[in-house]
Amino acid sequence: MFDNLSQRLGAVVKNLRGQGRLTESNIQDALREVRVALLEADVALPVVRDFIARVKERALGQDVLSSLTPGQMLIGIVQKELAALMGEQAAPLSFAAQPPVVYLMAGLQGAGKTTSSGKLVRMIRAQGKKKVLLVSCDVYRPAAIEQLKTVAAQAEADFFPSSPDQKPLDIALAALDYARRHFFDVLIVDTAGRLHVDEAMMQEIRELHAALKPVETLFVVDAMQGQDAVNTAKAFGDALPLTGIILTKLDGDARGGAALSVRQITGKPIKFVGVGEKLSGIEVFHPERMASRILGMGDVLSLIEEAQKGVDQAEAIKVAKKLKTGKGFDLDDFKSQIQQMQKMGGLGGLIDKLPGMGQLKAGDLAQGEKQMRRIEGIINSMTPKERQQPEIIKASRKRRIAAGAGVQVQDVNRLLTQFEQMQKMMKTFSKGGMAKMMRGMKGMLPGMPR
């Protein structure tokens, strides 16, 4: 999402190379480029003005440390100010109320409220054994209630039934009463959205808020909306005492301005970001980590957290033992590693969080993802014995495997060659040659630079 912004800010650093200190002249030139980059990213104009003023105030006259260049010094200041712009620190959900704790979901139609409700269930359940009840007050959109019922089943949460002929306030109060009587810890209320902000919609959600007294009133906004997201956020912020924001579709091709603007416009923290349609596709929003990602510094902490959530620990230990001994690593293990990477958001999700990988083009990543799917298909076309003993795969077997996977024989040959190289690296690693192994891995993963 932030590719263009990252490239523009990277160019600012290059332009400052060779200069001994930050002066008013070179800061002015650099900040002009930063301003253009932010405006191109759809960041709201008032936000850009405030941001540039703060960066200039901090940067002006600062001596460049012996270990830093002027560009690095300026980027350090920009990184801190970006983090401050987006909220400085993560804002967790509040459970500070007598159960059932009520979360009210607000936002326009299509912003992702229903899917985000299911994602919140998954996140809440991961934090502890809490009983969660979902209810839909959207009596206007066809199939909205059925959609939430399906999401609730996928998230393994209880669902309170409602129907289009009921009034939203009656549904909400009945669900709250049911949640109290059946000792639920959390009640998530999915409200109706419209294609645009209107007074009837705002009045309805104000009434729901007054009756339910929610602990969290979460505004769900589509990051792909750009400037419209900022306008919508302001309208909802004026009408409701929002407690936080969920920014959806952050993995889309929008320019990222909403992420940098909604916190400043509403004064409320971005609590979560949604990536993808799967219910596992939700992340706690860490402003300082997001600022680092925007500036091409990566986000290793989030990558580690994703690995802890997505990786099968028993499988990881088994592969680690094979890695240590350099023996027994077969094509089933190779396939398992690809699947683990897919659980962590695929190659794109991995690269996005690695420092210095912002120069990779979207086309390269797409090609890499495609190649990984092809590799998985080829391995699936093999017999268990062939996966365990790839050396038995000769011409006739290669033709059969290629036909089964819908690829060319050359693709099978390429996979076997890559796997043979990986086995050699495993042996190198087992002998303590870590540096040599890392050099050999360069360019091994599809889409990675050599």
C-alpha positions in Angstrom: 0.0 0.0 0.0 2.8 2.5 0.9 5.1 1.6 -2.0 5.0 5.0 -3.7 5.3 6.9 -0.4 8.3 4.7 0.6 10.0 5.3 -2.8 9.5 9.1 -2.6 10.9 9.3 1.0 13.8 7.1 0.0 14.7 9.6 -2.8 14.7 12.3 -0.2 17.5 10.5 1.7 19.6 10.0 -1.4 19.4 13.7 -2.2 20.9 14.6 1.2 23.9 12.4 0.8 27.3 14.1 1.0 26.1 17.1 3.1 27.6 17.6 6.5 24.7 19.0 8.5 21.0 19.7 8.3 20.6 23.3 7.2 17.5 25.4 6.6 18.2 25.2 2.9 18.6 21.4 2.5 15.8 20.8 5.0 13.5 23.1 3.0 14.3 21.1 -0.2 13.8 17.7 1.5 10.6 18.7 3.2 9.2 19.9 -0.1 9.6 16.4 -1.5 8.1 14.9 1.7 5.1 17.2 1.4 4.6 16.1 -2.2 4.9 12.5 -1.3 2.3 12.8 1.5 -0.1 14.7 -0.7 0.3 12.0 -3.4 -0.5 9.4 -0.8 -3.9 11.1 -0.2 -2.9 12.4 3.3 -5.3 15.2 4.3 -3.8 18.7 3.6 -4.2 20.0 7.2 -2.4 16.8 8.5 0.4 17.4 6.0 0.9 21.0 7.0 1.1 20.1 10.7 3.4 17.2 10.1 5.8 19.2 7.9 5.9 22.0 10.5 6.8 19.6 13.3 9.5 17.8 11.3 11.1 21.1 10.3 11.1 22.4 13.9 12.8 19.2 15.1 15.3 19.0 12.3 16.4 22.6 11.9 19.9 23.1 13.2 20.4 19.6 14.5 24.0 18.5 14.2 24.6 15.3 12.3 26.0 12.6 14.6 29.3 11.1 13.5 27.6 7.7 13.0 24.8 9.2 10.8 24.4 11.0 7.5 22.0 14.0 7.2 19.6 11.7 5.3 19.6 9.2 8.1 19.1 11.9 10.7 16.1 13.4 8.8 14.5 9.9 8.3 14.9 9.3 12.0 13.0 12.4 12.7 10.3 11.6 10.1 10.0 8.1 11.5 9.3 9.5 15.0 6.8 12.1 13.7 5.0 9.5 11.6 4.6 7.3 14.6 3.3 10.3 16.6 0.9 11.1 13.8 -0.6 7.6 13.9 -0.8 7.5 17.7 2.6 6.6 19.1 1.6 3.3 20.7 -0.8 0.4 20.3 -4.2 0.8 21.9 -5.7 -2.5 23.1 -9.4 -3.3 23.4 -11.0 -2.4 26.7 -12.7 -5.1 28.9 -13.1 -2.7 31.8 -16.8 -3.2 32.5 -19.1 -5.7 34.0 -19.9 -8.5 31.5 -21.2 -8.5 28.9 -18.8 -5.9 27.5 -20.4 -4.3 24.5 -18.5 -3.4 21.3 -20.5 -1.3 18.8 -19.3 -1.5 15.1 -19.9 1.7 13.0 -19.1 2.6 9.5 -20.3 2.9 5.9 -21.7 0.0 3.9 -18.9 -2.0 2.3 -16.2 -0.8 4.8 -15.9 -4.3 6.2 -17.8 -4.2 9.5 -19.3 -7.7 9.3 -16.0 -9.3 8.5 -14.2 -7.2 11.1 -16.7 -8.4 13.7 -15.7 -12.0 13.0 -12.0 -11.1 13.0 -12.4 -9.4 16.4 -13.9 -12.6 17.7 -10.9 -14.6 16.6 -8.6 -12.1 18.3 -10.6 -12.0 21.6 -10.7 -15.8 21.8 -6.9 -16.0 21.1 -6.3 -13.7 24.2 -8.3 -15.9 26.6 -11.4 -18.1 27.0 -14.2 -15.6 26.6 -17.7 -16.2 25.4 -18.6 -13.9 22.6 -22.1 -13.2 21.1 -22.6 -11.6 17.7 -25.8 -9.8 16.6 -26.7 -7.9 13.4 -28.8 -4.7 13.6 -28.6 -4.3 9.8 -32.2 -4.7 8.7 -31.8 -2.8 5.4 -29.2 -4.7 3.4 -30.3 -7.9 1.8 -28.7 -11.0 3.4 -26.7 -8.9 6.0 -28.0 -10.9 8.9 -27.3 -14.2 7.2 -23.8 -13.0 6.3 -23.0 -12.3 10.0 -24.5 -15.7 10.9 -22.0 -17.3 8.5 -19.1 -15.3 9.9 -20.1 -16.2 13.5 -20.0 -19.9 12.6 -16.6 -19.5 10.9 -15.3 -17.7 14.0 -16.9 -20.2 16.4 -18.9 -17.6 18.1 -22.6 -17.6 19.2 -25.0 -15.7 17.0 -28.2 -14.0 18.2 -30.9 -14.3 15.5 -32.7 -11.2 14.2 -35.0 -10.5 11.2 -35.5 -7.6 8.7 -39.0 -6.8 10.1 -37.6 -5.9 13.5 -36.4 -2.5 14.7 -32.6 -2.2 15.2 -33.0 -0.9 18.8 -35.3 -3.8 19.7 -32.8 -6.3 18.3 -29.9 -4.7 20.2 -31.7 -4.6 23.6 -32.9 -8.2 23.2 -29.4 -9.4 22.4 -28.0 -7.5 25.4 -30.6 -9.1 27.7 -29.8 -12.6 26.3 -26.1 -12.0 26.7 -26.6 -11.0 30.4 -28.8 -14.0 31.2 -26.4 -16.5 29.5 -23.2 -15.1 31.0 -21.5 -13.9 27.8 -18.3 -11.9 28.3 -18.5 -9.8 25.1 -21.4 -8.7 22.8 -20.4 -7.4 19.4 -23.2 -5.4 17.7 -22.9 -5.0 13.9 -24.8 -1.9 12.8 -26.3 -0.9 9.4 -24.2 1.1 7.0 -25.2 3.3 4.1 -23.4 4.1 0.9 -22.9 7.6 2.2 -23.3 9.5 5.6 -26.9 10.5 6.2 -28.8 11.9 9.2 -31.1 8.9 9.5 -28.2 6.6 9.8 -26.5 8.8 12.4 -29.6 9.1 14.5 -30.1 5.4 14.5 -26.6 4.6 15.7 -26.8 7.4 18.3 -29.9 5.7 19.7 -28.1 2.4 19.8 -25.1 3.9 21.5 -27.3 5.6 24.2 -29.2 2.3 24.9 -26.2 -0.1 24.9 -23.6 2.2 26.5 -20.8 0.3 24.7 -17.3 0.1 26.2 -15.8 0.3 22.7 -17.4 2.2 19.7 -15.2 1.1 16.8 -15.3 3.0 13.5 -14.5 0.7 10.6 -13.1 2.5 7.6 -11.9 1.3 4.2 -8.3 2.3 3.6 -9.0 2.3 -0.1 -11.3 5.3 0.2 -8.5 7.8 0.4 -9.8 11.4 1.2 -13.3 10.1 1.5 -12.2 8.0 4.4 -11.1 11.1 6.2 -14.4 12.9 5.6 -16.4 9.9 6.8 -14.2 9.6 9.9 -14.9 13.2 10.8 -18.6 12.8 10.4 -18.7 9.7 12.6 -16.4 11.3 15.1 -18.7 14.3 15.4 -21.8 12.1 15.9 -20.4 9.4 18.2 -17.9 9.2 21.1 -15.6 6.9 19.1 -13.0 4.9 21.1 -11.0 3.5 18.2 -10.7 2.8 14.5 -10.3 -0.4 12.5 -8.6 0.3 9.2 -9.6 -2.4 6.6 -8.1 -3.5 3.3 -4.6 -2.3 4.2 -3.2 -4.9 1.8 -5.0 -3.2 -1.1 -3.4 -0.9 -3.7 -4.6 2.4 -2.1 -2.0 5.0 -1.4 -2.2 4.9 2.4 -3.3 8.4 3.2 -6.2 7.2 5.4 -3.8 5.4 7.8 -1.9 8.7 8.2 -5.0 10.9 8.5 -7.8 9.3 10.4 -6.0 9.4 13.8 -5.3 13.1 13.4 -8.7 14.0 12.2 -10.7 12.0 14.8 -8.3 12.2 17.7 -9.0 8.4 18.2 -6.4 5.6 18.0 -6.2 3.1 15.1 -6.6 -0.1 17.1 -6.5 -2.7 14.3 -5.8 -3.1 10.6 -7.5 -5.7 8.4 -5.5 -7.5 5.7 -7.3 -10.0 3.4 -10.7 -11.6 3.7 -9.7 -14.5 6.1 -10.8 -14.1 9.7 -7.1 -14.5 10.7 -6.3 -11.3 8.7 -6.3 -8.8 11.5 -3.3 -7.2 13.2 -2.9 -4.9 16.2 -1.9 -1.5 14.9 1.5 -0.4 16.1 2.2 3.1 14.9 6.0 2.9 15.4 6.2 -0.3 13.4 4.0 1.0 10.7 6.2 4.1 10.4 9.2 1.9 10.0 7.5 -0.1 7.3 6.6 3.1 5.4 10.2 4.2 5.5 11.5 0.8 4.2 12.9 -0.3 7.6 10.7 -3.4 7.9 8.7 -4.7 10.8 10.6 -7.6 12.3 8.6 -7.6 15.6 5.3 -8.1 13.7 7.0 -10.8 11.6 8.0 -12.7 14.7 4.5 -12.4 16.2 3.0 -13.6 12.9 5.4 -16.6 13.0 4.4 -17.4 16.6 0.7 -17.4 15.7 0.9 -19.1 12.3 3.7 -21.6 12.6 3.0 -25.2 13.7 5.4 -25.5 16.6 5.7 -29.3 16.4 6.4 -29.1 12.7 9.0 -26.4 13.2 10.8 -28.4 15.8 10.8 -31.5 13.5 12.3 -29.4 10.6 14.8 -27.8 13.0 16.2 -31.2 14.0 16.6 -32.1 10.3 18.2 -28.8 9.7 20.7 -29.4 12.6 21.7 -32.9 11.4 21.5 -32.1 7.7 19.6 -35.4 7.2 16.1 -36.4 6.3 14.9 -33.0 4.8 12.5 -34.2 2.0 10.0 -32.6 -0.4 7.2 -33.0 2.2 9.2 -30.7 4.5 9.9 -28.3 1.5 6.1 -28.1 0.9 5.4 -27.7 4.6 7.7 -24.6 4.6 5.8 -23.1 1.7 2.5 -23.6 3.5 3.8 -22.1 6.7 4.9 -19.0 4.7 1.4 -18.8 3.2 -0.1 -18.8 6.7 2.1 -15.8 7.5 0.7 -13.8 4.6 2.6 -15.3 1.7 5.7 -14.0 0.1 4.3 -10.4 0.0 3.5 -10.4 3.7 6.9 -11.7 4.5 8.8 -9.2 2.3 6.7 -6.3 3.5 8.0 -6.7 7.0 11.7 -7.3 6.1 14.0 -4.3 6.3 15.4 -3.1 3.0 13.1 -5.1 0.8 10.8 -2.2 -0.4 12.7 -2.1 -3.7 11.0 -5.3 -4.9 8.3 -4.7 -7.5 4.8 -5.9 -7.1 5.2 -7.9 -10.3 8.2 -9.7 -9.0 6.3 -10.7 -5.8 3.2 -11.8 -7.8 5.5 -13.9 -10.0 7.1 -15.4 -6.8 3.7 -16.2 -5.3 2.7 -17.9 -8.6 5.9 -19.9 -8.6 5.3 -21.1 -5.0 1.8 -22.3 -5.9 3.3 -24.1 -8.9 5.9 -25.8 -6.7 3.2 -26.9 -4.3 1.2 -28.4 -7.2 4.2 -30.3 -8.5 5.0 -31.8 -5.1 1.3 -32.8 -4.7 1.5 -34.7 -8.0 4.3 -36.9 -6.6 3.8 -40.2 -4.7 4.8 -40.3 -1.0 7.9 -42.4 -2.0 9.0 -39.8 -4.6 8.7 -37.0 -2.1 10.9 -38.9 0.4 13.4 -40.0 -2.2 13.5 -37.4 -5.1 16.6 -39.2 -6.6 14.3 -41.9 -8.0 12.5 -39.4 -10.1 13.7 -40.1 -13.7 12.3 -39.2 -17.1 9.1 -41.2 -17.1 8.2 -40.1 -13.6 8.9 -36.5 -14.5 6.5 -36.6 -17.4 3.8 -38.1 -15.2 4.3 -35.5 -12.5 4.3 -32.7 -15.0 1.1 -33.9 -16.5 -0.5 -34.2 -13.1 0.5 -30.7 -12.1 -0.3 -29.1 -15.4 3.2 -27.9 -15.9 6.2 -28.5 -18.2 8.9 -31.1 -17.5 11.3 -28.2 -17.3 9.4 -26.9 -14.2 9.8 -30.3 -12.5 13.5 -30.3 -13.3 13.8 -26.7 -11.9 12.2 -27.8 -8.7 14.4 -30.8 -8.2 17.5 -28.7 -8.9 16.4 -26.1 -6.3 15.7 -28.8 -3.8 19.1 -30.4 -4.4 20.7 -27.0 -3.7 18.7 -26.6 -0.5 19.8 -30.1 0.7 23.4 -29.0 0.1 22.8 -25.9 2.1 21.3 -27.9 5.0 24.6 -30.0 5.1 26.6 -26.8 5.1 24.6 -25.4 8.0 25.0 -28.7 10.0 28.7 -28.2 9.7 28.6 -24.7 11.1 28.8 -22.8 7.8 26.0 -20.3 8.5 27.5 -17.4 6.5 28.2 -19.7 3.6 24.6 -21.0 3.7 23.1 -17.5 3.8 25.2 -16.6 0.7 23.9 -19.7 -1.1 20.3 -18.8 -0.2 20.5 -15.5 -2.1 18.0 -15.7 -4.9 16.7 -19.1 -3.8 13.2 -17.9 -2.8 11.0 -17.0 -5.8 10.8 -13.2 -6.2 13.9 -12.6 -4.0 16.8 -10.6 -5.4 20.1 -12.3 -6.1 
